[in-house]
């Protein structure tokens, strides 16, 4: 699918994606605002929020870029036995399981060094790893759906998938993080 690089073509492709995503981001801020008192009470969780959401978005973006490349090379079939899909999904989840323990411990150490923390390192680690693993799975699913939708609507996945994945990771990241907080804190 050749990409037409005109203002009209770019606007036609991106505006229908970016407008709803703007509303999604507003929703993310509203959800985050409902947990403000919990974040203020537990500084290590406050440190964890942007890092967790950003890391999940980055993992989804990496996957989106890999799938987009495979798509453009004709290596992506969207079938159940597609090794490109399965391999990249497993790599993304595996990467999350190695990165999020570091994120959790780092958030706890940073809070402990600066303002102090009332949560144990194990609690913050459990919140980080649980929410990170769940977010990785969600990011994989959203990336697959967005890449397939781009293919079906004849859009360039390079243009639409990463914004969709990062915005969805923002909103769902806040929700999943606080579900983990409610479970472990």
Residue pairs with C-beta under 8 A, 6 or more apart in sequence:
1 154
1 156
3 9
3 156
3 159
10 159
13 155
13 156
13 159
13 160
14 159
14 160
14 163
17 159
17 160
17 163
17 164
18 163
21 163
21 164
21 167
24 167
24 168
24 170
24 171
25 167
25 170
25 171
27 171
28 167
28 170
28 171
28 174
31 171
31 174
31 175
31 178
32 49
32 174
35 174
35 178
35 181
38 45
38 178
38 181
38 185
39 45
39 46
39 49
40 46
41 118
42 117
42 118
42 119
42 181
42 185
43 111
43 114
43 115
43 116
43 117
44 107
44 108
44 110
44 111
44 112
44 117
44 119
44 124
45 107
45 119
45 124
45 127
45 181
45 185
46 111
47 107
47 110
47 111
48 103
48 104
48 107
48 124
48 127
48 128
48 177
49 174
49 177
51 103
51 106
51 107
52 100
52 103
52 128
52 131
52 132
52 135
52 173
52 177
53 169
53 170
53 173
53 174
53 177
55 96
55 99
55 100
55 103
55 132
56 96
56 132
56 135
56 136
56 138
56 139
56 169
56 173
57 139
57 165
57 166
57 169
57 170
57 173
59 92
59 95
59 96
59 99
59 135
59 136
59 139
60 92
60 139
60 140
60 142
60 143
60 162
60 165
60 166
60 168
60 169
61 162
61 165
61 166
62 92
62 95
63 88
63 89
63 92
63 139
63 140
63 143
63 165
64 143
64 146
64 147
64 157
64 161
64 162
64 165
65 158
65 162
66 88
67 76
67 84
67 85
67 88
67 143
67 144
67 147
67 157
67 161
68 147
68 156
68 157
68 158
68 161
70 76
70 84
70 88
71 147
71 151
71 157
72 158
75 84
76 82
76 84
76 85
76 147
77 84
78 85
78 148
78 151
85 144
89 140
89 144
92 136
92 139
92 140
93 133
93 136
93 137
93 140
95 136
96 132
96 133
96 135
96 136
97 129
97 132
97 133
97 136
99 132
100 128
100 129
100 131
100 132
100 133
101 125
101 128
101 129
103 128
103 132
104 121
104 124
104 125
104 126
104 127
104 128
104 129
104 132
105 121
105 124
105 125
105 128
107 124
107 128
108 117
108 119
108 121
108 124
108 125
111 117
117 124
119 185
123 184
123 185
126 180
126 184
127 177
127 180
127 181
127 184
127 185
130 180
130 183
130 184
131 173
131 176
131 177
131 179
131 180
134 176
134 179
134 180
135 169
135 172
135 173
135 176
135 177
138 168
138 169
138 172
138 176
139 165
139 168
139 169
142 164
142 165
142 168
142 169
142 172
143 161
143 165
146 157
146 160
146 161
146 164
146 165
147 157
147 161
149 155
149 160
150 156
150 157
150 159
150 160
150 161
151 157
